[in-house]
Each structure stands twice: as structure tokens, then as C-alpha cells.
Amino acid sequence: MANTSSRTLRLLSLLQTHRYWPGTELAGRLGVSVRTLRRDVDRLRELGYPVEAHRGVAGGYQLAPGAALPPLVVDDEEAVALAIGLRAAAQGAVAGIEESSIRALTKVVQVMPARLRRRVDALRVATVPAVWSTGPTVDSGVLTTVAQACRDEERLRFSYTAHRGERTERHVEPHRLVSLGRRWYLVAYDLTRHDWRSFRLDRLADPAGTSVRFRPRELPAEDPAAFVRAGIGNIPAPYTVEAVVHAPGDQVRAQVGQWATVEDLDSGRCRMLMTADSLDWPILALGTVGAEFEVVGSPELVERIREWGARFARATAGLPPATATPDSAHNG
């Protein structure tokens, strides 16, 4: 790669970010003639990159899958984004790829210039990780298939289970993936319902491309994340939870601020409000704070806490009480 011209590297970068490039458009992006473009493509083939050529008036080029993964060319911004994404994946956002994400992250950071490594470290220090690692996870195969369909502008079919349990078959034009809170969403145009929809990926099964391309439609929202947020806001959550927590509001916000609204009552107490589609999440949130609390006006939550308490009591029944070690007694 050391003898490869900067223009050839630019060509490789373009081919890696787009499924298909018309020859004239690709030559224009590089500022060269079509003949020079052909020579640069031949140079990439000599280096082992499987570049396919399509002949004719509308002919062009695309990078095909090869027998081995070729070196990737990324710019500074892409390198930082790659490291941040791998770090998030290593924390368990997607099921089954934690170990491979750590290996890939190690390789990326190792070859990064010092200036980029400092940016990654600064983002890591300034970012507070989520308190819990539990919750709905997304199969890595599902995520990859859907992401490729979005990239390639290819119509997609899959099975989808709605929040009430109804299972339907969907045929969509995928637009973008959105990571929001602890969930992944697909924003897509539903070809059966003739309208835009968002789909939770943990409820999506058996996605398959159809090999049918489409021209992207205009999304009726500022951006995909705004579209998902608007849709979530229109779905009433089945449970509204309120509790008074015997801890300073700042302490509680640091633990559960991403998932709940925390209102200060006085220097040592606060009110926590949360809407959720499962009572287990409020219990996890309250337990994570590590302080005394009282449930206000939610009989269902009180009953679920009693169920948890009884289950935990059975799990420890018959076990001897923990005894303090000499070191812990001295430290106390």
C-alpha cells in the first residue's frame, strides 16, 4: 500500500462507501478521465481488491465481496466513529458480539495516530455509560442484514411482533437505523400500509433482502431519530410509576436520569417519575439507587416488588448470615 497513489486510495474509499458508482460520476469525484479511472481500477485489482465493472452507456464499478477482507480505508472522522461504536458494542448493546468488538477495538486503537486516540479517550471520559446492561438485545445477524438493506436501498421482508403480540409479515423500503435509549429501531416505508413506520429490532425476525432496489422517499420528519421519538410519544405506556426516594436529587439523576424524571423535594429527598411498558424496569431503577424509598399511587408496582422480595427471600432461605471479616470489621 505504500506505493499506492493518494488518488487510488481515494478511489478505494469511495468504492467502500457506496454499493455502485456510475463510471462518469466516479471519474468526476476523482477529477480524472474515464480512461484514467480504468487504470486506477486495474491497479486496485492488482492489489487484490475485487472491483466489478459493468459495461455499457450506464456502466460503472462496485466493490464485490472477496475471498478475504481487504484493508479498509477510513478518514479521521470515520476512525473515531468506528472506535466509539466498537466500544459501545463491547458493552453488550448487541447480543453475541461483545468479545469480537473488543478484539476489533484493540486493533483500531493500536494503529490510530495520537491525535485521534486523544479524541477517543476524551469522549470516553466525558460519557457516562448506562447503569444497566439488561434489557432487550438485538441479534447481530438481524442488525447486519437490516443495516445492509438500508445502505443498498434494497426492499426488505421480515416478520414483526407488535407490542400486543400480533405477528405480521412486513414488506418495506428501509431508510435508517436509530439507536435510542436502550433499543434499536428501523425507520422504513411500509409498502403494505403505504405509510412510514418505525420498528423495534428486538421484535423483528427473519429479515431478508429481496434484491429489488428503490428510489428513497422523503421522510416526513426532521431526521430519523425525531421520527422515532414522535412515534414513541404517541404510544401510551401502560404503567406510570411515582416514588419518593430518600436520597439527594443529583445522586438519583446520576443513576437513573436517562430513564426517569427526578424532582427535588428537599436536600435529602426527591420524587422519581417513570413511564414504562414493564414494571421490572422501575424496580431495577429504584434498586440501583441504593436508598430507601416509598411507592406513591402504583398498586401494581407494590405487588411486583412484593413478588421480587418473596423470590429473593426464598433464594436465601436456609443460608447462614454473612459474617464480617476482621478487615471489614476494622474498616467499619
N, C-alpha and C positions, 0 to 999 in steps of 0.2 A: 504493500500500500504506500510505501514511502516514495516510490517513483510515479505514483498516480497523480495526474494534474488536479488542481483545485476544481476545475470545471467538471472533470469526471466524478469527483466526489459530490459536487452539487447535483449532477445528473442522478447519481445513486440515491441521494437524499430525496429527490423528487419522486423517483420511482417507488421508494419505500413508503411514501405518504399518500399515494393515490393508486387506485386499482388499475386504471387505464388512462394513458395520455395520448391524444392525437399527435401525430408527428410534428405538424406545423406548430401546434401550441407548445409542445415541449421544447422545440428549437427556439421559439420566441422567448420562452422563460430563460433559456440559457444565453440568448443573444448570439446564436450561431446559425449557420445554414443547415438545411436538412441533410446535405451531404456530410458536413462535419458531425452532425448528430449521429449519423450511421457509424462513423469511425469511432466515436466515443462509446456507442453501444457495443461495438465489436471489442473494444478494449475491456469493457466490463465483463463480457463473456469470457475473454481470455483469463480474467481473474477468478472465474468460477461462478459468476452471477448468472442465473438462468433468465435472461431477458428474452421475452417472446415478442416477435414482430408480426403485425397484421398488415397485409398488403392492401393496395387499392387507394382510391381517392381519399377515403376517410381512414386510411391506415394509421397505425400508431404502435405504441410499445407498452408493455406491462411486465412487472417482475413476477415470475412464476415461482411456485414452491420448488425448492431444490432438494437434493439428497441430504444435504447438511445445512445448518443455519449459517448463512454468511455473516461477516461482520456488519454491524449496523452503524449508520452514520447519523448522529444526533447533534443538534446545536445546543448552546448553553442552557436555554430555557427548557428544552426537552429533557436534558440530562438531569436538571434539578427536579422537574416534574416526575421523572422516572424514579428517582431516589425517594421522593416523598410518597409516591404511590406504592412502591415496594415496602416501605416502612409501615404504611397503613395495612397492607396485605399481610405482613408478618405478624400483625397484632390480631389476626383472626377475622377480618371483615368478610372474607370469602372462605368457605369451608374447603379444606384439603390442600391449600397451597401455602400454608404458613412456612414450612421448612424450606421449600424451594424459593420462596420470596426472600428469606434470609440469605440463602446462598447467592441469589442474584444481586441482592442489595450489597453484599460484601464485594462482589466483583465490580459493580458500578462505582462505589465509593473509592475503591482502591485505585482506579485509574483516573479519577477526577482531578482536575487542576485544583490547587489550594484555594483559589478564589471561589470556585463553585462549592467546594467542601465546606467553606465557612458559611455560605448561604444556606446549605442544607442543615448545618448544625444550628444556625440561628433560628430557622423555622422549627426545628425540633425542640429547642429550649423554650420558644415562645408559645408552643402549642400544648394545651392540656389534654391528655388522652381521655377517652371515655372511661367512666368509672366501671362499667360492666362489660364483660366480654360475651355475655349470654345474649339470647335474642334470636330472631330469625336469621339464618345464614343462607347464602346463595351458593348453589353448586357451581364450581369453577367452569365446568363444561357448558352450563346454561349461559353463564356470563360471557364466555368467549364467543359462543355461537351468535348470541344476540348482538354483541359488540361488532362482530364481523359483518352482520347484516346491515347494521347502521352505517358502517364505513363504506360498504359496497353498494348501498342504495338498492338492496335486494329484498323483495317481498318475503314475508316470514309467516309460517304457520306454527301454532302451538296450542296446547291445552291450558285453560286458565280456570282456577277455582276462586270464586268471589268470596267476600268476607262472610257471607251467609252460607257458604258451602256449595253453591251451584257451580257445576263444572260445564264449561262450554269450549267449543273449538273456535279459535280466532284466526283470521287472515288479515294481516296488517302491513302497512308500509312503515317500517321502524324509522324513527327520527333521531333520538338521542337517549343515552342512559343518564340517569340522575341519581347521585348518591345523596340522600337526605336523611339526617338523623342516623338511625341505626338500620336503615333499609335502602335497597336499590329499587329504582323504578325505570320502566321503559316508557318513553313518550312515543306514541305511534298514531297513525291514522288508521282507524278500523274500517276495512273495506266492506264489511257486512252492515255495520251500523251507520256508515257514511258520516263519521264524526271523529274528532280527536279524542283519544283516551290515554290514561296512564295506567300501567300495570305493575304491580309489585312482583319482583323477580322471584321471591321465595314462594309465590303462588303459581308460578309459570312452569310448565313441564313440557318436555319433548319438543323443544324448538327445532325447526328445520327450515333451511332456505329452500326457495322454490326455483332458483335460477332465473327469476323474472325481475328485470330491473325496472325502476320507476323514476319519474322526474319529481324531485322533492317539492312538497306543497308548502305554503306559507303557514307557519304556526300562529294560531290566534292568541299569542301571548308575547310578553316582552322577551322571554327566554324559556327554555325547557324547565328550569328549576321553578320559575314563577308559575308555570302551568301546573306543575305537580302540587305546589303549595296551595294554589287556588282550589284544586280538586280535593285535597285533604281537608281544607277548611269547610267544604260543603258536606262532608260526611260526619254526622253526629257520632261522637264517641259514646259508647254505651255506659261508661262509668265516669262520674265526676267525683274526685276524692279531695277531701279537705282535712288537714290535721294541724294541730298546734305542736310545734317541736320546741323542746327545751334546749335550745342552742342559739347562738347569735346568727342573724340572717346571713352574714357574709360566709360563715362556716358552712351553712346549708347550701348556699348558692354555689360554693366551690365544689360541692359533692354532686348536686342534682340540678343545678341551674339550667342545664341544657334540656331537661325533660319536664321541669315544673316551674311554676311561678311562686316566688318566695316574697312574702310581705313581712317587714319588721313590725313586731308588736312592742318590744322594749329591748333593752340591751342583752337580755338573755333568752328571749323567746321570739319565735316567728311563726307565721302561718304559711303552710305549703299547700298549693292548689295544683291538681294534676288531672287531666283527662286522659283516659287510656282505654284500649279495647280489651285489656286483660287486667284483672286485679293483682296478678303476680308482680307486675312492674311497680306499682306504688309500694308494695310490701318490700321489694328489693331496695327501692329508693329510701324508704324510711329506715330500713335496717342498715344501709350503707352509712347513714349519717352518724350512727353510734351514740344517739342521745335518747332520752325519754321523750315520749310523745303521746298525745291523745287524739283519737279519731273523732272528727266532728261530722255528724249527719250523714254517715255512709254505712248503713247496717250490713250491706253485702261485704264491705271491706272488713268490718269487725268479725263477721262469721268466717271469712277466709283466713284472717290472722289466727283465729282460734284453731282452725284446721291445721295451719302450719305449726302452731305451738304444740298441739297434741302429737303431730307426726314427729317433731323434733324430740319431744319428751319420750316417746316410745323408742326412738333411736338410741337414747342414752340410758334407758331404764336398765338397772342392774349393774351399771358401770360404777366403779368406785369414784368418789370425788377427786378432782385434781388436787395434788399436794404441792405446796410451794417448795422449790429447791432452795438450798442455802443461799445461792447467788441472788435468786429473785427475792427472798426474804430480806437480804441485806440491802438490795437496791430499793425495796419498798420503804 
